[in-house]
Amino acid sequence: MKVKELINVLKRMPQESLVVLSKDSEGNGFSPLYEAEEGWYKKETTWSGDYAFSNSNSEDAVFLWPID
């Protein structure tokens, strides 16, 4: 995904949403952005959490998914 495409996607999402990045288990490497998705984030610690399937005990978020 190019910057201009990401900007257009983000313009449609709530501006107060948290941005959450997908990560691999080792935290190594980089990959181009594949998709940005609106959803809910459930914080587990100050630095980690998970995708939530409802807004109960979670906050609005934008998830950025890399190409596999």
SULMOPE-V908172 format. One record per residue. N is the residue number from 1. RES is the residue in one small letter. SS is DSSP state (helix for helix, strand for strand, loop for the rest). BURIAL is # if it has 9 or more other C-alpha atoms within 8 Angstrom, else .. D_CENTER is the distance of its C-alpha to the mean C-alpha in Angstrom with 2 decimals. Layout:
N_RES_SS_BURIAL_D_CENTER, N_RES_SS_BURIAL_D_CENTER
This chain:
1_m_loop_._14.31, 2_k_loop_._16.28, 3_v_helix_._15.52, 4_k_helix_._17.46, 5_e_helix_._15.48, 6_l_helix_#_12.11, 7_i_helix_._14.12, 8_n_helix_._15.47, 9_v_helix_#_12.26, 10_l_helix_#_11.01, 11_k_helix_._14.61, 12_r_loop_._14.40, 13_m_loop_#_11.70, 14_p_loop_._12.90, 15_q_loop_._13.29, 16_e_loop_._13.14, 17_s_loop_#_9.58, 18_l_strand_._7.72, 19_v_strand_._5.02, 20_v_strand_#_3.34, 21_l_strand_._4.68, 22_s_loop_._6.55, 23_k_loop_._10.13, 24_d_loop_._13.58, 25_s_loop_._16.16, 26_e_loop_._18.20, 27_g_loop_._15.71, 28_n_loop_._17.74, 29_g_loop_._17.39, 30_f_loop_._15.22, 31_s_loop_._14.26, 32_p_loop_._13.81, 33_l_strand_#_10.68, 34_y_strand_#_11.33, 35_e_strand_._9.07, 36_a_strand_#_6.59, 37_e_strand_._6.57, 38_e_strand_#_7.43, 39_g_strand_#_8.01, 40_w_strand_#_9.08, 41_y_strand_#_8.46, 42_k_strand_#_11.80, 43_k_strand_#_12.75, 44_e_loop_._15.29, 45_t_loop_._16.35, 46_t_loop_._15.85, 47_w_loop_._13.68, 48_s_loop_._12.19, 49_g_strand_#_11.10, 50_d_strand_._10.00, 51_y_strand_._8.60, 52_a_strand_#_11.44, 53_f_loop_._13.59, 54_s_loop_._15.18, 55_n_loop_#_14.95, 56_s_loop_._17.69, 57_n_loop_._17.14, 58_s_loop_#_13.46, 59_e_strand_#_11.77, 60_d_strand_#_9.97, 61_a_strand_#_6.28, 62_v_strand_#_4.11, 63_f_strand_#_1.52, 64_l_strand_#_3.89, 65_w_strand_#_6.76, 66_p_strand_#_10.04, 67_i_loop_._13.48, 68_d_loop_._15.22
